[in-house]
Amino acid sequence: MKTRRRVFQFHAFVVTVILLTGSAYAIPAFSRQYGTSCTTCHIDFPKLNDFGKAFKDAGFKFPKDDETFIKIPPVMLGSPAQKELWPHTVFPGTIPGIPQIGLRFNQFFQYTGSSANKYNAAPQGGLGSLQSPLVPNTDFEPGFFSIFIAGNFGSDIAFWVDDDLSVAGLNANGELGDGYLRFVNLGRFFKLPTDSFTLRVGQFELDLPFTQARSINISPYDIYTQANFGSTNQNVNNVIELADAAHGIELSGGHLYGGYHYSVAFVDQNTSGQTASAPNVPSPTGGQVGAGGVGFFSDTNYKDIYVNVSYRFNLEQDPASRHDIQAAGATGPRDHTYLSLGTFYYEGRSDQRFSGLTSGGAAAVISAREPFYRVGGDFSFNYRTFNLFGLYMYGHDNDLLLNSTFTGFLPGAAATFNGGFLEADYLVLPWVMTIMRWDRVQSTADFLDQAGSGNYFSPAGTTRNRYTPGVQFLIHPNIKASFEYQYRPQQALFYNSNGQPVEPFRTNVATGALEFVY
Amino acid sequence: MKHIFMMMMVAAVIVMMSLAASAGTISGKVAGVSGESVVYVEAPAGKTFPAPTQEPVIDQKGLVFQPHITVVQVGTTVQFLNSDSVAHNVFWPSVGGNKKLTHNLGTWPKGEKRPFKFDNAGAVPLLCNVHPEMSGYVVVSPTPYFAKTDKSGEYKIENVPDGSYTVTAWHEGAKNQTKPVAVAGDTKADFTLSK
């Protein structure tokens, strides 16, 4: 069972890395619609500047007088005067005057340090058994070809869909990223302050303190891709990672460019990573898995809850500048000098179904519902074009072990982990971004599970530190070259009788990426 | 007495006719480029002209400088208006190619204006730090004799005193062309610009 878990964990890690690497989006469709450059909303796309945050808050619209900035008039879906006839007519709306479609392509080149040869040289299995492919020192990798559409239907209803059409050079091998409708500023119906209440429905990245899906980094944050698998004596198999796309609804409010911000999401609970559909119980997409339908995304009768609350203190002395979307500067408006503090909490139950017995001895399915939570805090400090931000998270999964009679469960030791990241971004020139990042994950179970497994990600200790300097160049506002060097955690292939790693090493990698959006 | 008055009237008419005869026009076409160009007369050596009192307005509206090209005489004060609900920043990296004359006007709220007096001749490329796609030009003419072409390139500069001048044609992104023009009544001067 542990071997299967390791294999699954390894593949999950690899798939996660592939899917998250560079899964970042900028929106050239907005450039076309408003006749403006990417840099109106982005610092080193896809990282948003304060105006971009306000644009997003407003439902992909200019925060004020949006219609005066649109260069391509929208198409009316019914005259505005039709509103007076409602409910005896369909409430009119608009769609953008051009299809709000953007496309993106990226590709990678990676150099892997010679430590990889330790894996290449270590045989697995018995004599004569076929070995895994060689880990090359250099590798050209086609990345993603992605499509994304986003915009606003005119009545404060925003939409977003992004999908990877191709991954790693294969056709139709991608997946949906975010796909949702966002009903902006619903609070006006309840006479609440502007932008205090917004509803989002669909599939989306959780409102993480710092986005993973639209990060400028080539490699993902380690803590965001940390699942929680217990060690040998535990029964914890929770595949949920904070960076996973969630399905559900989200209530949110406030502004990302200053003051308070909150979000509360109720999302599918699925800790097994499996979709399911019994033959006679169709999912909304129809049919069972593999027979025309895609099955159910929840694997329990519960929903997870995610809460994120933050407050951003803009630090300009002048009140007008402090409260504006961007701060006034001697040479034009710029991002605020600010300190943002926040906290987040995710709670759910990890559901595992076993073949067991009733107390009367009859065959039955018994379920271990292990409550789990993730909790953390974050901060971000910005001064002009320097941004220092970080996040800490603690993960905790209760453990339920099958009793000896297979009729129920006994509490075991909880599986926990913690970690986070600290990152400094400095925009040296408007087209040159430098990055320094430290990722840290502490998980005893990961170490115990991986020790001696011989796979490519075996840690040499309970703590994994990774240091990742990087630099990025905007060749044009929509074309970017990115480089990063990963000083990776120590790894080991062999352990002594005390469980200590023998001759630990690091498999450091240097990665370059080229991408464009249009 | 009546004779004296008649003689003065005749003299005045003669003077006015002679003046009218010495004020000509320069007209022609700027070819080789498409869209609006500017043609202006360079200042004759030692000749100065009083600055106009009119203050043209350049608006920033819908992330666009309006008008795109404004021609003014040296010494003119231009009012820069912001009609947008977003902040802009007006600056220029040079005047007539002279980077030492770079200037940043800063940022101001919607509905307000900020003046600037242009004391140096040459083309002034207007930019916005916040919206790099925004582009406009102030072409500062050293004399009051200038014109903006229509979209077909035709232009006409009126009331130019007869005489010998140097005339310059300017177009966005093209090399200036300068040629001597002897003005005597209606005078033709065509230009062909290249990028």
Interface residues (C-beta under 8 A of the other chain):
Chain A: Y34 G35 T36 S37 T39 T40 F51 F62 P63 K64 D65 T68 F69 K71 D324 I325 Q326 A328 G329 A330 T331 G332 P333 P477
Chain B: K61 G62 L63 V64 D84 S85 V86 A87 H88 N89 F91 N104 G106 T107 C128 N129 V130 H131 P132 E133
